[in-house]
């Protein structure tokens, strides 16, 4: 296995679990939380994604690519929570 393929697997093997966490938590928050507290819970979900990111990245103990892997994890999670928040606002605005 080449070094480049190892980096690719390392990057996505440590990033995708955080994205999956974000999608699952966003759906749970959508389904369970009261509408008035949705944004509070979304921010807590994002904080959990930050903690999970750093737990995973620091447990790898590999310096090279740390910032790129961390930014990919956090950026993807942020995008998931932004989409969930926007969709929730649109549903509340137009759907009820």
trRosetta pair geometry for C-beta under 8 A, 3 or more apart (Angstrom, degrees):
i j d omega theta_ij theta_ji phi_ij phi_ji
1 5 5.4 -115 -173 81 88 123
1 6 5.8 102 134 -58 115 92
2 5 4.8 92 58 10 83 100
2 6 7.0 -143 98 -5 45 88
3 6 5.6 -57 -151 36 33 114
3 7 6.5 36 152 -21 66 103
4 7 5.7 -51 -151 33 33 112
4 8 6.5 35 150 -21 64 104
5 8 5.4 -48 -147 34 37 115
5 9 6.3 35 155 -15 67 105
6 9 5.9 -55 -146 40 31 108
6 10 6.1 32 155 -20 65 109
7 10 5.6 -56 -144 39 29 112
7 11 6.1 32 157 -24 65 106
7 64 7.9 -67 -114 118 110 114
7 65 6.4 160 -151 -56 101 158
8 11 5.9 -54 -148 32 26 111
8 12 6.6 1 163 3 62 108
9 12 6.5 -67 -142 49 27 92
9 13 5.4 27 163 -21 67 120
10 13 5.8 -57 -130 42 22 110
10 14 6.2 3 170 -3 60 115
10 60 7.2 99 -163 -151 108 143
10 62 7.0 -47 -169 68 146 161
10 65 7.1 100 105 86 123 150
10 69 7.5 -65 132 -90 88 138
11 14 6.7 -80 -156 43 18 95
11 15 6.0 2 160 -11 62 123
11 65 6.5 -94 -85 171 95 140
11 68 7.0 -39 -123 116 116 109
11 69 5.5 -141 -130 -97 68 93
11 72 6.8 48 -177 42 98 162
12 15 5.5 -60 -126 44 36 106
12 16 5.4 36 178 -26 73 111
13 16 6.9 -33 -116 28 18 106
13 17 7.9 21 169 -15 45 103
14 17 7.1 -50 -158 26 29 107
14 18 7.9 24 151 -10 55 108
14 56 5.1 156 -160 148 91 120
14 57 6.4 101 167 -85 135 64
14 60 6.2 -25 -98 -58 147 140
14 69 5.5 14 90 -169 124 131
14 73 7.2 -64 129 -66 79 126
15 18 6.1 -66 -168 35 40 109
15 19 6.6 35 145 -18 74 108
15 69 6.0 -134 -65 -157 98 75
15 72 4.7 -33 -124 112 140 116
15 73 4.8 -138 -132 -74 72 78
15 76 6.7 95 173 13 103 146
16 19 5.4 -54 -147 37 41 113
16 20 6.2 43 155 -21 71 102
17 20 5.6 -52 -145 36 34 112
17 21 6.3 40 153 -22 65 103
17 52 7.5 -132 120 160 100 122
17 56 6.6 160 70 -96 128 153
18 21 5.5 -48 -149 34 33 117
18 22 6.5 37 150 -23 63 104
18 49 5.7 94 -172 -158 98 87
18 52 5.4 159 -111 108 89 116
18 53 5.2 44 -110 -80 150 79
18 56 6.8 -121 -52 16 106 149
18 73 4.1 49 58 -157 159 102
18 74 7.8 -45 149 -60 149 40
18 76 6.9 113 99 75 102 116
18 77 5.7 -68 149 -57 102 118
19 22 5.5 -53 -151 33 33 114
19 23 6.6 31 153 -17 66 102
19 73 7.4 -126 -43 -138 76 59
19 76 4.6 -45 -92 135 105 134
19 77 6.5 -134 -98 -69 52 67
19 80 6.6 150 -152 -42 71 140
20 23 5.9 -53 -148 35 33 109
20 24 6.3 29 156 -15 66 109
21 24 6.0 -62 -148 41 27 108
21 25 6.0 20 160 -14 66 112
21 48 7.3 -134 155 123 125 107
21 49 6.2 162 101 -103 117 80
21 52 5.7 -25 68 98 173 175
21 77 7.6 -15 80 -108 95 114
22 25 6.0 -57 -140 41 26 106
22 26 6.1 27 159 -21 63 110
22 45 7.1 109 -135 154 62 108
22 46 7.8 43 -125 -100 103 57
22 49 5.2 35 -81 -97 98 135
22 76 7.0 173 29 121 155 84
22 77 4.1 -167 -81 -129 144 78
22 80 4.1 109 134 72 124 152
22 81 6.4 -94 -166 -43 110 87
23 26 5.9 -56 -145 36 26 111
23 27 6.4 24 157 -15 62 107
23 80 5.7 -103 -71 -151 64 139
24 27 6.0 -59 -151 38 28 108
24 28 6.3 26 154 -17 65 109
25 28 5.6 -54 -144 39 33 112
25 29 6.1 33 157 -20 66 106
25 45 4.2 158 140 -144 130 118
25 48 6.6 173 -111 73 165 138
25 49 7.5 -141 40 -55 149 97
26 29 5.8 -53 -145 37 28 110
26 30 6.3 34 153 -23 62 106
26 42 7.1 42 -118 -122 78 88
26 45 6.4 140 -70 145 60 161
26 80 5.7 -143 -27 149 150 101
26 81 6.0 -155 -91 -98 118 60
26 84 3.9 -129 -166 -79 125 159
27 30 5.5 -52 -147 33 32 115
27 31 6.3 21 158 -12 65 110
27 84 7.9 -118 -57 -118 46 128
28 31 5.9 -63 -146 42 29 104
28 32 5.7 -5 170 5 69 121
29 32 6.5 -69 -125 50 22 91
29 33 5.0 -1 -169 -3 67 126
29 38 6.7 109 153 -148 103 70
29 41 4.5 170 -141 124 117 124
29 42 5.9 143 139 -74 161 64
29 45 5.8 -83 -41 -44 143 142
29 84 7.4 73 70 159 117 143
30 33 7.4 -16 -73 35 8 95
30 38 7.5 43 -105 -137 49 113
30 84 6.4 -120 -60 -163 116 108
30 88 6.3 -143 -117 -86 94 112
33 37 5.3 -121 180 88 109 97
33 38 5.4 140 104 -96 127 57
33 41 4.6 -130 -90 7 157 159
34 37 4.9 64 65 22 90 102
34 38 7.4 -119 95 -45 45 72
35 38 5.7 -18 -154 -28 37 117
35 88 7.9 174 -137 180 80 109
35 92 6.2 131 -160 -102 127 124
37 40 4.8 -53 -168 40 74 120
37 41 5.9 69 136 -21 90 103
38 41 6.1 -66 -153 40 29 105
38 42 6.2 30 153 -22 67 108
38 85 7.6 145 135 -121 110 72
38 88 5.6 -173 166 165 154 154
39 42 5.4 -48 -141 35 35 115
39 43 6.5 37 158 -20 65 101
39 85 6.6 64 -106 -130 81 114
40 43 6.1 -58 -156 33 28 108
40 44 6.7 24 149 -14 63 106
41 44 5.5 -53 -149 38 38 112
41 45 6.3 44 150 -23 67 102
42 45 5.5 -51 -149 34 33 115
42 46 6.5 34 152 -18 65 102
42 81 5.4 133 -175 -162 102 107
42 84 6.5 -180 -121 98 121 119
42 85 5.6 88 -165 -76 170 103
43 46 5.6 -49 -149 35 35 112
43 47 6.5 40 150 -21 63 102
44 47 5.4 -48 -149 34 36 115
44 48 6.6 41 150 -21 63 101
45 48 5.5 -51 -153 33 34 115
45 49 6.6 38 148 -21 64 101
45 81 6.4 167 93 -103 114 122
46 49 5.4 -48 -150 31 38 115
46 50 6.7 43 149 -21 65 98
46 77 6.3 137 -132 141 71 111
46 78 6.7 60 -137 -97 119 63
46 81 5.1 -30 -74 -40 106 172
47 50 5.6 -48 -154 31 36 115
47 51 6.6 34 150 -15 65 104
48 51 5.6 -54 -148 38 35 110
48 52 6.1 35 154 -18 67 107
49 52 5.7 -52 -142 39 31 112
49 53 6.2 41 154 -26 63 104
49 73 7.4 -177 169 154 94 91
49 74 6.9 131 128 -117 106 57
49 77 3.8 148 170 -161 153 156
49 78 8.0 -169 97 -49 148 56
49 81 7.7 -135 1 -34 150 128
50 53 5.7 -52 -151 30 28 116
50 54 6.7 15 158 -8 63 106
50 74 6.3 43 -102 -111 72 106
50 77 7.7 -156 -52 87 56 154
51 54 6.2 -62 -149 41 30 101
51 55 6.2 32 154 -21 66 108
52 55 5.6 -54 -143 37 31 113
52 56 6.2 28 159 -16 66 106
52 73 7.9 -144 100 173 88 131
53 56 6.1 -63 -152 38 25 105
53 57 6.1 12 159 -10 65 114
53 70 5.8 97 162 -141 119 72
53 73 4.1 149 -120 118 112 140
53 74 5.6 1 -82 -59 171 82
53 77 7.4 -109 -53 -7 123 145
54 57 5.7 -54 -132 44 34 107
54 58 5.7 26 169 -13 68 112
54 70 7.1 38 -84 -125 66 114
55 58 6.4 -61 -139 43 20 101
55 59 6.2 21 160 -22 59 113
56 59 5.9 -62 -149 34 25 110
56 60 6.9 32 154 -29 61 101
56 73 7.4 169 62 -109 131 159
57 60 5.9 -49 -159 19 34 114
57 66 5.9 101 180 -148 121 82
57 69 5.8 154 -110 104 112 120
57 70 5.4 0 -73 -77 166 91
57 73 7.4 -133 -48 7 116 152
58 61 7.3 39 173 -66 45 57
62 65 7.1 -2 121 52 109 97
62 66 7.2 178 97 -68 66 87
63 66 5.9 -55 -164 -26 39 121
65 68 4.9 -60 -159 48 71 113
65 69 5.4 68 141 -23 92 103
66 69 6.1 -62 -147 40 25 106
66 70 6.1 21 159 -16 64 112
67 70 5.8 -57 -142 40 28 110
67 71 6.0 25 160 -17 65 110
68 71 6.0 -56 -142 39 26 107
68 72 6.3 28 157 -20 63 107
69 72 5.8 -54 -146 36 29 111
69 73 6.4 29 155 -18 63 107
70 73 5.8 -56 -150 37 30 111
70 74 6.1 17 159 -8 67 111
71 74 6.0 -57 -136 46 30 103
71 75 5.5 31 163 -21 67 115
72 75 5.9 -53 -132 41 22 110
72 76 6.1 23 164 -17 60 110
73 76 6.2 -62 -150 37 21 106
73 77 6.4 17 156 -14 61 111
74 77 5.7 -57 -146 40 31 111
74 78 6.1 34 155 -22 66 107
75 78 5.7 -53 -145 35 29 112
75 79 6.4 31 154 -19 63 105
76 79 5.6 -54 -150 35 32 113
76 80 6.5 34 152 -20 65 103
77 80 5.6 -52 -150 34 34 113
77 81 6.4 24 156 -11 67 107
78 81 6.0 -60 -147 42 30 105
78 82 6.1 34 154 -22 66 107
79 82 5.7 -52 -143 35 30 113
79 83 6.4 29 158 -17 64 105
80 83 6.0 -58 -151 37 28 108
80 84 6.3 26 152 -17 64 109
81 84 5.5 -50 -142 39 35 113
81 85 6.1 36 157 -20 66 105
82 85 5.8 -55 -146 38 29 109
82 86 6.2 27 156 -17 64 108
83 86 5.8 -56 -144 39 29 110
83 87 6.2 28 158 -17 64 109
84 87 5.9 -56 -144 39 27 109
84 88 6.2 29 156 -20 63 108
85 88 5.7 -55 -147 36 29 112
85 89 6.4 29 155 -18 64 105
86 89 5.8 -55 -148 36 30 110
86 90 6.4 28 155 -16 65 106
87 90 5.7 -55 -146 38 32 110
87 91 6.3 33 155 -19 66 105
88 91 5.8 -54 -147 36 30 110
88 92 6.3 27 155 -15 64 107
89 92 5.8 -57 -146 39 31 109
89 93 6.1 29 155 -21 66 111
90 93 5.6 -56 -142 38 30 111
90 94 6.0 -11 173 15 68 111
90 95 7.7 55 128 -2 64 103
91 94 6.9 -73 -132 55 21 81
91 95 4.5 -36 -164 37 64 129
91 96 7.9 -70 159 45 71 33
92 95 7.1 -31 -62 54 13 83
92 96 7.3 41 -144 -136 40 8
